[in-house]
Amino acid sequence: MNDPPLLILTSLADGPKHGHALAKDVASFAGVVLGPGALYGAITRLEERGLIEPLEGEDRRRPYRITGTGETALSEALADMRRIADVGASRLKLATRAVA
């Protein structure tokens, strides 16, 4: 999955980060490189929806943290993804196949 808001929420679930740290974390756990436009556009939308909030920053970097509403939204999105993955795995009969 390469949905920038979902990836950012997932990264922030581990603690506050500024933009560059978010991009590096997302690349490390998801293999997705978020360009500045995608990253900061998603940050703006998440902040507008109350899913993340800025913290006081040092120098030019502004860290963000996930809010309680953001944690709920992430939890619901992950539960939806798990249900879809479970159906897909079942239909592909992955549960009975040996994983190479």
N, CA, C and O atoms as CSV, one atom per row, in Angstrom:
chain,resi,resn,atom,element,x,y,z
A,1,MET,N,N,0.845,-1.174,0.000
A,1,MET,CA,C,0.000,0.000,0.000
A,1,MET,C,C,0.888,1.234,0.000
A,1,MET,O,O,1.905,1.297,0.690
A,2,ASN,N,N,0.477,2.199,-0.784
A,2,ASN,CA,C,1.269,3.422,-0.834
A,2,ASN,C,C,0.404,4.658,-0.607
A,2,ASN,O,O,0.633,5.697,-1.226
A,3,ASP,N,N,-0.577,4.555,0.266
A,3,ASP,CA,C,-1.450,5.668,0.600
A,3,ASP,C,C,-0.721,6.591,1.580
A,3,ASP,O,O,-0.541,6.225,2.741
A,4,PRO,N,N,-0.295,7.790,1.133
A,4,PRO,CA,C,0.498,8.648,2.014
A,4,PRO,C,C,-0.129,8.922,3.385
A,4,PRO,O,O,0.587,8.826,4.381
A,5,PRO,N,N,-1.419,9.257,3.500
A,5,PRO,CA,C,-1.962,9.493,4.837
A,5,PRO,C,C,-1.856,8.272,5.751
A,5,PRO,O,O,-1.517,8.405,6.926
A,6,LEU,N,N,-2.140,7.099,5.222
A,6,LEU,CA,C,-2.048,5.882,6.026
A,6,LEU,C,C,-0.605,5.605,6.444
A,6,LEU,O,O,-0.348,5.211,7.581
A,7,LEU,N,N,0.319,5.810,5.536
A,7,LEU,CA,C,1.730,5.593,5.847
A,7,LEU,C,C,2.222,6.583,6.902
A,7,LEU,O,O,2.995,6.213,7.787
A,8,ILE,N,N,1.781,7.831,6.813
A,8,ILE,CA,C,2.185,8.851,7.785
A,8,ILE,C,C,1.601,8.533,9.155
A,8,ILE,O,O,2.305,8.620,10.161
A,9,LEU,N,N,0.328,8.167,9.207
A,9,LEU,CA,C,-0.273,7.802,10.491
A,9,LEU,C,C,0.454,6.606,11.106
A,9,LEU,O,O,0.693,6.576,12.313
A,10,THR,N,N,0.797,5.639,10.289
A,10,THR,CA,C,1.516,4.465,10.776
A,10,THR,C,C,2.872,4.872,11.350
A,10,THR,O,O,3.275,4.380,12.404
A,11,SER,N,N,3.561,5.754,10.671
A,11,SER,CA,C,4.854,6.218,11.164
A,11,SER,C,C,4.702,6.970,12.484
A,11,SER,O,O,5.484,6.761,13.412
A,12,LEU,N,N,3.710,7.833,12.568
A,12,LEU,CA,C,3.522,8.630,13.780
A,12,LEU,C,C,2.995,7.807,14.953
A,12,LEU,O,O,3.066,8.255,16.097
A,13,ALA,N,N,2.474,6.626,14.691
A,13,ALA,CA,C,2.020,5.756,15.779
A,13,ALA,C,C,3.193,5.349,16.662
A,13,ALA,O,O,2.998,4.938,17.805
A,14,ASP,N,N,4.398,5.463,16.139
A,14,ASP,CA,C,5.618,5.117,16.863
A,14,ASP,C,C,6.200,6.317,17.617
A,14,ASP,O,O,7.183,6.173,18.344
A,15,GLY,N,N,5.605,7.487,17.449
A,15,GLY,CA,C,6.084,8.689,18.127
A,15,GLY,C,C,6.200,9.856,17.172
A,15,GLY,O,O,6.179,9.667,15.956
A,16,PRO,N,N,6.324,11.080,17.713
A,16,PRO,CA,C,6.391,12.286,16.883
A,16,PRO,C,C,7.605,12.285,15.957
A,16,PRO,O,O,8.673,11.774,16.294
A,17,LYS,N,N,7.403,12.878,14.776
A,17,LYS,CA,C,8.487,13.011,13.795
A,17,LYS,C,C,8.244,14.263,12.960
A,17,LYS,O,O,7.104,14.691,12.784
A,18,HIS,N,N,9.319,14.842,12.453
A,18,HIS,CA,C,9.209,15.941,11.491
A,18,HIS,C,C,9.175,15.340,10.090
A,18,HIS,O,O,9.365,14.136,9.920
A,19,GLY,N,N,8.935,16.180,9.093
A,19,GLY,CA,C,8.738,15.704,7.726
A,19,GLY,C,C,9.820,14.799,7.189
A,19,GLY,O,O,9.521,13.733,6.651
A,20,HIS,N,N,11.073,15.199,7.322
A,20,HIS,CA,C,12.164,14.386,6.780
A,20,HIS,C,C,12.237,13.024,7.476
A,20,HIS,O,O,12.443,11.997,6.828
A,21,ALA,N,N,12.067,13.026,8.795
A,21,ALA,CA,C,12.090,11.761,9.542
A,21,ALA,C,C,10.907,10.874,9.145
A,21,ALA,O,O,11.042,9.653,9.072
A,22,LEU,N,N,9.752,11.485,8.890
A,22,LEU,CA,C,8.587,10.719,8.423
A,22,LEU,C,C,8.908,10.035,7.098
A,22,LEU,O,O,8.669,8.839,6.931
A,23,ALA,N,N,9.451,10.805,6.162
A,23,ALA,CA,C,9.767,10.251,4.840
A,23,ALA,C,C,10.756,9.099,4.949
A,23,ALA,O,O,10.589,8.075,4.286
A,24,LYS,N,N,11.793,9.256,5.785
A,24,LYS,CA,C,12.779,8.182,5.958
A,24,LYS,C,C,12.152,6.950,6.596
A,24,LYS,O,O,12.434,5.825,6.183
A,25,ASP,N,N,11.305,7.154,7.595
A,25,ASP,CA,C,10.664,6.021,8.265
A,25,ASP,C,C,9.751,5.269,7.306
A,25,ASP,O,O,9.782,4.040,7.252
A,26,VAL,N,N,8.942,5.996,6.555
A,26,VAL,CA,C,8.030,5.365,5.586
A,26,VAL,C,C,8.837,4.561,4.566
A,26,VAL,O,O,8.472,3.433,4.233
A,27,ALA,N,N,9.914,5.132,4.079
A,27,ALA,CA,C,10.750,4.406,3.112
A,27,ALA,C,C,11.315,3.130,3.723
A,27,ALA,O,O,11.435,2.110,3.044
A,28,SER,N,N,11.664,3.190,5.021
A,28,SER,CA,C,12.272,2.012,5.643
A,28,SER,C,C,11.265,0.896,5.897
A,28,SER,O,O,11.598,-0.274,5.707
A,29,PHE,N,N,10.036,1.221,6.322
A,29,PHE,CA,C,9.106,0.128,6.634
A,29,PHE,C,C,8.177,-0.234,5.486
A,29,PHE,O,O,7.629,-1.336,5.463
A,30,ALA,N,N,7.988,0.683,4.526
A,30,ALA,CA,C,7.050,0.397,3.443
A,30,ALA,C,C,7.710,0.351,2.070
A,30,ALA,O,O,7.102,-0.106,1.103
A,31,GLY,N,N,8.947,0.820,1.981
A,31,GLY,CA,C,9.610,0.854,0.681
A,31,GLY,C,C,9.009,1.875,-0.257
A,31,GLY,O,O,9.170,1.775,-1.473
A,32,VAL,N,N,8.312,2.864,0.298
A,32,VAL,CA,C,7.659,3.895,-0.501
A,32,VAL,C,C,8.391,5.212,-0.276
A,32,VAL,O,O,8.592,5.637,0.861
A,33,VAL,N,N,8.785,5.850,-1.372
A,33,VAL,CA,C,9.443,7.149,-1.283
A,33,VAL,C,C,8.380,8.223,-1.503
A,33,VAL,O,O,7.803,8.337,-2.585
A,34,LEU,N,N,8.137,9.004,-0.457
A,34,LEU,CA,C,7.170,10.099,-0.551
A,34,LEU,C,C,7.921,11.371,-0.931
A,34,LEU,O,O,8.795,11.831,-0.196
A,35,GLY,N,N,7.575,11.929,-2.077
A,35,GLY,CA,C,8.161,13.202,-2.472
A,35,GLY,C,C,7.598,14.317,-1.597
A,35,GLY,O,O,6.601,14.118,-0.903
A,36,PRO,N,N,8.224,15.479,-1.626
A,36,PRO,CA,C,7.769,16.582,-0.778
A,36,PRO,C,C,6.308,16.963,-1.000
A,36,PRO,O,O,5.602,17.263,-0.037
A,37,GLY,N,N,5.847,16.959,-2.232
A,37,GLY,CA,C,4.460,17.315,-2.514
A,37,GLY,C,C,3.481,16.349,-1.889
A,37,GLY,O,O,2.506,16.761,-1.261
A,38,ALA,N,N,3.737,15.061,-2.059
A,38,ALA,CA,C,2.853,14.037,-1.489
A,38,ALA,C,C,2.921,14.063,0.033
A,38,ALA,O,O,1.894,13.969,0.705
A,39,LEU,N,N,4.126,14.190,0.574
A,39,LEU,CA,C,4.317,14.181,2.020
A,39,LEU,C,C,3.609,15.361,2.675
A,39,LEU,O,O,2.773,15.180,3.560
A,40,TYR,N,N,3.948,16.565,2.236
A,40,TYR,CA,C,3.395,17.743,2.907
A,40,TYR,C,C,1.935,17.982,2.563
A,40,TYR,O,O,1.203,18.565,3.363
A,41,GLY,N,N,1.497,17.541,1.383
A,41,GLY,CA,C,0.073,17.602,1.058
A,41,GLY,C,C,-0.725,16.706,1.989
A,41,GLY,O,O,-1.786,17.097,2.477
A,42,ALA,N,N,-0.215,15.494,2.239
A,42,ALA,CA,C,-0.894,14.566,3.137
A,42,ALA,C,C,-0.852,15.070,4.576
A,42,ALA,O,O,-1.835,14.935,5.305
A,43,ILE,N,N,0.267,15.647,4.992
A,43,ILE,CA,C,0.363,16.208,6.339
A,43,ILE,C,C,-0.690,17.297,6.520
A,43,ILE,O,O,-1.367,17.340,7.547
A,44,THR,N,N,-0.830,18.163,5.542
A,44,THR,CA,C,-1.825,19.238,5.623
A,44,THR,C,C,-3.232,18.671,5.751
A,44,THR,O,O,-4.010,19.130,6.588
A,45,ARG,N,N,-3.568,17.680,4.932
A,45,ARG,CA,C,-4.914,17.082,4.986
A,45,ARG,C,C,-5.155,16.382,6.326
A,45,ARG,O,O,-6.237,16.494,6.903
A,46,LEU,N,N,-4.148,15.664,6.816
A,46,LEU,CA,C,-4.287,14.981,8.108
A,46,LEU,C,C,-4.471,15.986,9.244
A,46,LEU,O,O,-5.263,15.763,10.159
A,47,GLU,N,N,-3.741,17.081,9.178
A,47,GLU,CA,C,-3.870,18.118,10.204
A,47,GLU,C,C,-5.250,18.777,10.134
A,47,GLU,O,O,-5.873,19.023,11.166
A,48,GLU,N,N,-5.723,19.060,8.928
A,48,GLU,CA,C,-7.052,19.662,8.756
A,48,GLU,C,C,-8.155,18.756,9.296
A,48,GLU,O,O,-9.168,19.247,9.794
A,49,ARG,N,N,-7.972,17.456,9.205
A,49,ARG,CA,C,-8.967,16.487,9.688
A,49,ARG,C,C,-8.802,16.174,11.174
A,49,ARG,O,O,-9.583,15.402,11.730
A,50,GLY,N,N,-7.809,16.756,11.817
A,50,GLY,CA,C,-7.591,16.542,13.239
A,50,GLY,C,C,-6.967,15.203,13.571
A,50,GLY,O,O,-7.056,14.742,14.709
A,51,LEU,N,N,-6.330,14.564,12.580
A,51,LEU,CA,C,-5.728,13.246,12.799
A,51,LEU,C,C,-4.282,13.340,13.280
A,51,LEU,O,O,-3.762,12.409,13.895
A,52,ILE,N,N,-3.640,14.469,12.997
A,52,ILE,CA,C,-2.306,14.752,13.518
A,52,ILE,C,C,-2.289,16.199,13.974
A,52,ILE,O,O,-3.154,16.994,13.606
A,53,GLU,N,N,-1.283,16.530,14.787
A,53,GLU,CA,C,-1.138,17.916,15.226
A,53,GLU,C,C,0.342,18.268,15.296
A,53,GLU,O,O,1.181,17.422,15.606
A,54,PRO,N,N,0.650,19.536,15.002
A,54,PRO,CA,C,2.049,19.964,15.078
A,54,PRO,C,C,2.454,20.189,16.525
A,54,PRO,O,O,1.633,20.525,17.379
A,55,LEU,N,N,3.722,19.998,16.772
A,55,LEU,CA,C,4.316,20.281,18.079
A,55,LEU,C,C,5.265,21.461,17.910
A,55,LEU,O,O,5.604,21.847,16.791
A,56,GLU,N,N,5.683,22.020,19.022
A,56,GLU,CA,C,6.697,23.072,18.958
A,56,GLU,C,C,7.962,22.478,18.360
A,56,GLU,O,O,8.423,21.413,18.771
A,57,GLY,N,N,8.510,23.185,17.384
A,57,GLY,CA,C,9.697,22.672,16.730
A,57,GLY,C,C,10.945,23.431,17.119
A,57,GLY,O,O,10.896,24.568,17.590
A,58,GLU,N,N,12.044,22.775,16.909
A,58,GLU,CA,C,13.334,23.419,17.061
A,58,GLU,C,C,13.815,23.762,15.668
A,58,GLU,O,O,13.613,22.981,14.738
A,59,ASP,N,N,14.431,24.883,15.506
A,59,ASP,CA,C,14.882,25.415,14.221
A,59,ASP,C,C,13.739,25.382,13.207
A,59,ASP,O,O,12.617,25.761,13.544
A,60,ARG,N,N,13.991,24.943,11.984
A,60,ARG,CA,C,12.971,24.956,10.934
A,60,ARG,C,C,12.072,23.727,10.955
A,60,ARG,O,O,11.013,23.729,10.327
A,61,ARG,N,N,12.468,22.703,11.650
A,61,ARG,CA,C,11.720,21.441,11.629
A,61,ARG,C,C,10.535,21.499,12.578
A,61,ARG,O,O,10.658,21.894,13.738
A,62,ARG,N,N,9.386,21.095,12.057
A,62,ARG,CA,C,8.187,21.040,12.886
A,62,ARG,C,C,7.759,19.582,13.021
A,62,ARG,O,O,7.349,18.960,12.041
A,63,PRO,N,N,7.853,19.038,14.229
A,63,PRO,CA,C,7.399,17.656,14.413
A,63,PRO,C,C,5.874,17.588,14.502
A,63,PRO,O,O,5.203,18.556,14.859
A,64,TYR,N,N,5.364,16.426,14.170
A,64,TYR,CA,C,3.923,16.158,14.250
A,64,TYR,C,C,3.719,14.929,15.106
A,64,TYR,O,O,4.602,14.078,15.221
A,65,ARG,N,N,2.530,14.846,15.712
A,65,ARG,CA,C,2.166,13.639,16.440
A,65,ARG,C,C,0.742,13.254,16.056
A,65,ARG,O,O,-0.067,14.089,15.653
A,66,ILE,N,N,0.471,11.978,16.195
A,66,ILE,CA,C,-0.863,11.460,15.916
A,66,ILE,C,C,-1.778,11.832,17.091
A,66,ILE,O,O,-1.353,11.806,18.246
A,67,THR,N,N,-3.016,12.173,16.793
A,67,THR,CA,C,-3.988,12.494,17.837
A,67,THR,C,C,-4.772,11.234,18.199
A,67,THR,O,O,-4.626,10.199,17.548
A,68,GLY,N,N,-5.600,11.324,19.234
A,68,GLY,CA,C,-6.475,10.206,19.582
A,68,GLY,C,C,-7.399,9.854,18.428
A,68,GLY,O,O,-7.646,8.679,18.154
A,69,THR,N,N,-7.909,10.877,17.756
A,69,THR,CA,C,-8.766,10.649,16.586
A,69,THR,C,C,-7.972,9.960,15.483
A,69,THR,O,O,-8.495,9.091,14.785
A,70,GLY,N,N,-6.711,10.348,15.328
A,70,GLY,CA,C,-5.856,9.716,14.326
A,70,GLY,C,C,-5.568,8.266,14.652
A,70,GLY,O,O,-5.528,7.420,13.759
A,71,GLU,N,N,-5.365,7.972,15.943
A,71,GLU,CA,C,-5.148,6.582,16.352
A,71,GLU,C,C,-6.380,5.730,16.052
A,71,GLU,O,O,-6.258,4.594,15.593
A,72,THR,N,N,-7.556,6.279,16.312
A,72,THR,CA,C,-8.799,5.551,16.017
A,72,THR,C,C,-8.935,5.311,14.520
A,72,THR,O,O,-9.271,4.207,14.093
A,73,ALA,N,N,-8.673,6.348,13.718
A,73,ALA,CA,C,-8.771,6.217,12.263
A,73,ALA,C,C,-7.778,5.189,11.742
A,73,ALA,O,O,-8.120,4.383,10.877
A,74,LEU,N,N,-6.559,5.206,12.254
A,74,LEU,CA,C,-5.551,4.224,11.829
A,74,LEU,C,C,-5.974,2.819,12.216
A,74,LEU,O,O,-5.866,1.893,11.412
A,75,SER,N,N,-6.450,2.655,13.431
A,75,SER,CA,C,-6.895,1.342,13.893
A,75,SER,C,C,-8.018,0.796,13.011
A,75,SER,O,O,-8.013,-0.382,12.653
A,76,GLU,N,N,-8.969,1.646,12.666
A,76,GLU,CA,C,-10.081,1.224,11.804
A,76,GLU,C,C,-9.595,0.876,10.405
A,76,GLU,O,O,-10.043,-0.111,9.822
A,77,ALA,N,N,-8.686,1.676,9.859
A,77,ALA,CA,C,-8.154,1.399,8.524
A,77,ALA,C,C,-7.387,0.078,8.504
A,77,ALA,O,O,-7.501,-0.696,7.554
A,78,LEU,N,N,-6.609,-0.176,9.552
A,78,LEU,CA,C,-5.854,-1.428,9.618
A,78,LEU,C,C,-6.782,-2.629,9.770
A,78,LEU,O,O,-6.521,-3.687,9.199
A,79,ALA,N,N,-7.857,-2.475,10.532
A,79,ALA,CA,C,-8.826,-3.565,10.673
A,79,ALA,C,C,-9.488,-3.856,9.322
A,79,ALA,O,O,-9.691,-5.016,8.965
A,80,ASP,N,N,-9.823,-2.796,8.572
A,80,ASP,CA,C,-10.404,-2.984,7.236
A,80,ASP,C,C,-9.416,-3.701,6.319
A,80,ASP,O,O,-9.796,-4.613,5.584
A,81,MET,N,N,-8.163,-3.292,6.362
A,81,MET,CA,C,-7.149,-3.925,5.521
A,81,MET,C,C,-6.969,-5.392,5.893
A,81,MET,O,O,-6.795,-6.241,5.018
A,82,ARG,N,N,-7.010,-5.690,7.195
A,82,ARG,CA,C,-6.860,-7.079,7.638
A,82,ARG,C,C,-8.012,-7.935,7.115
A,82,ARG,O,O,-7.799,-9.053,6.647
A,83,ARG,N,N,-9.244,-7.400,7.199
A,83,ARG,CA,C,-10.394,-8.161,6.687
A,83,ARG,C,C,-10.237,-8.449,5.201
A,83,ARG,O,O,-10.484,-9.567,4.751
A,84,ILE,N,N,-9.826,-7.442,4.443
A,84,ILE,CA,C,-9.640,-7.623,3.000
A,84,ILE,C,C,-8.519,-8.624,2.736
A,84,ILE,O,O,-8.654,-9.501,1.883
A,85,ALA,N,N,-7.408,-8.490,3.472
A,85,ALA,CA,C,-6.283,-9.420,3.289
A,85,ALA,C,C,-6.703,-10.846,3.627
A,85,ALA,O,O,-6.317,-11.786,2.933
A,86,ASP,N,N,-7.489,-11.013,4.685
A,86,ASP,CA,C,-7.941,-12.348,5.070
A,86,ASP,C,C,-8.828,-12.963,3.991
A,86,ASP,O,O,-8.696,-14.149,3.689
A,87,VAL,N,N,-9.725,-12.178,3.410
A,87,VAL,CA,C,-10.586,-12.688,2.340
A,87,VAL,C,C,-9.737,-13.054,1.129
A,87,VAL,O,O,-9.915,-14.118,0.534
A,88,GLY,N,N,-8.802,-12.157,0.764
A,88,GLY,CA,C,-7.932,-12.440,-0.381
A,88,GLY,C,C,-7.113,-13.700,-0.172
A,88,GLY,O,O,-6.993,-14.526,-1.077
A,89,ALA,N,N,-6.546,-13.851,1.025
A,89,ALA,CA,C,-5.736,-15.042,1.322
A,89,ALA,C,C,-6.589,-16.296,1.264
A,89,ALA,O,O,-6.157,-17.327,0.747
A,90,SER,N,N,-7.784,-16.207,1.787
A,90,SER,CA,C,-8.686,-17.358,1.759
A,90,SER,C,C,-9.042,-17.736,0.327
A,90,SER,O,O,-9.028,-18.912,-0.037
A,91,ARG,N,N,-9.359,-16.739,-0.473
A,91,ARG,CA,C,-9.747,-17.019,-1.855
A,91,ARG,C,C,-8.584,-17.561,-2.676
A,91,ARG,O,O,-8.788,-18.321,-3.622
A,92,LEU,N,N,-7.381,-17.175,-2.315
A,92,LEU,CA,C,-6.212,-17.714,-2.997
A,92,LEU,C,C,-5.717,-18.996,-2.351
A,92,LEU,O,O,-4.743,-19.602,-2.798
A,93,LYS,N,N,-6.401,-19.395,-1.296
A,93,LYS,CA,C,-6.046,-20.590,-0.543
A,93,LYS,C,C,-4.623,-20.519,-0.015
A,93,LYS,O,O,-3.907,-21.520,0.031
A,94,LEU,N,N,-4.218,-19.285,0.394
A,94,LEU,CA,C,-2.875,-19.086,0.928
A,94,LEU,C,C,-2.710,-19.719,2.301
A,94,LEU,O,O,-1.597,-20.060,2.700
A,95,ALA,N,N,-3.794,-19.875,3.013
A,95,ALA,CA,C,-3.712,-20.456,4.356
A,95,ALA,C,C,-3.239,-21.905,4.302
A,95,ALA,O,O,-2.639,-22.393,5.260
A,96,THR,N,N,-3.503,-22.598,3.193
A,96,THR,CA,C,-3.128,-24.007,3.107
A,96,THR,C,C,-1.820,-24.208,2.335
A,96,THR,O,O,-1.267,-25.308,2.325
A,97,ARG,N,N,-1.323,-23.141,1.687
A,97,ARG,CA,C,-0.068,-23.253,0.944
A,97,ARG,C,C,1.107,-22.975,1.862
A,97,ARG,O,O,1.017,-22.189,2.804
A,98,ALA,N,N,2.195,-23.632,1.566
A,98,ALA,CA,C,3.459,-23.328,2.270
A,98,ALA,C,C,4.023,-22.055,1.640
A,98,ALA,O,O,4.059,-21.923,0.416
A,99,VAL,N,N,4.449,-21.149,2.457
A,99,VAL,CA,C,5.037,-19.912,1.969
A,99,VAL,C,C,6.510,-20.167,1.697
A,99,VAL,O,O,7.234,-20.679,2.551
A,100,ALA,N,N,6.940,-19.807,0.504
A,100,ALA,CA,C,8.341,-20.054,0.107
A,100,ALA,C,C,9.258,-19.018,0.706
A,100,ALA,O,O,10.468,-19.062,0.484
